[in-house]
Amino acid sequence: MSKNKIKYNLKNVYAAILTKNGNSYTYATPTAIPGAVSMSLDAEGDANPFYADGIVYFRSSANNGYSGDLEIALIPEWFREQVLRETKDTNGVFIETSDISEPVYFALLFEFDGDQKAIRHVLYNCSVSKRPTLASQTKEASIEPGTETLSLTADPREDGLVKARTGDDTDNAVYTTWYSAVYVPASSAPSFAKLTSLSIGSVTLSPTFNADVVNYTAETSNATNTVTAAGASGTTVTITVNGTSHTSGGSATWTAGDNLVVVTVSKAGQISTAYTVTVTKSSGG
């Protein structure tokens, strides 16, 4: 296949909400942000020289991601609700309040046309760094549409992942499904040991057990419940109840109030995962 020589024309901008749970990162299905006008994201991070023997003896550089602006025709309502966290009241009016502190993180997907094939990108850990400006102007002899600008910061994820882009030799299946789901390279997806089951007797875990979810709560009125956990083949599972070692399948004794169950699963060559269950025992049990 011929290789691109130039790039031009921003298009196909999508965002996918990021959910972080410990060392796990999951993305919602990408949703389109129509009306892309322009994008300018500057690289963040400095190169710091170390001098010795009268010369630059060593130079370190930091990749702190990107920051800049995405200009679009109009911010979609779904983005205002899910990312800017404006709320829609019963009359369909969007309400902005000042009590939002933690930003919503998302992956930003987009592409630039090339003379042979579009170059597709994804930034993995984006947030809106400041609220969009309110601006417009009166209509004159002709209508010139106004635009809205999102000021974005694309930080590295905690595991170091910043961005990815397609190349001339990108697998066709990966290329054609780029906007179906956020692409995560295998090399940046560390292997974690996980549980296959976790139960506290017949007590209901909240949320329902999922191998990718590590924090749970449960309520009981019993003096004891059986704690059972299992991992995939080759894993080692250890359990503590209120800091005391516990055997899977054995009955744990609860004290009134909150009790902490920690289940750690490990396997050679993988990263260990700790699951916690806060079991609250009512005083009447």
Secondary structure, DSSP 8 states (H G I E B T S, - for coil): ------EEEEEEEEEEEEEEETTEEEE---EE---EEEEEEEE---EEEEEETTEEEEEEE----EEEEEEESS--HHHHHHTS--EE-TTS-EE--S---S---EEEEEEEEESSS-EEEEEEEEEEEE----------SS-----EEEEEEE---TTS--EEE--TT--HHHHHTTTTS----GGGS--B--EEEEEETTB--BS---TT--EEEEEE-SSEEEEEEEESTT-EEEEEETTEEE-TTEEEE--SEEEEEEEEEE-TTSB-EEEEEEEEE-TT-
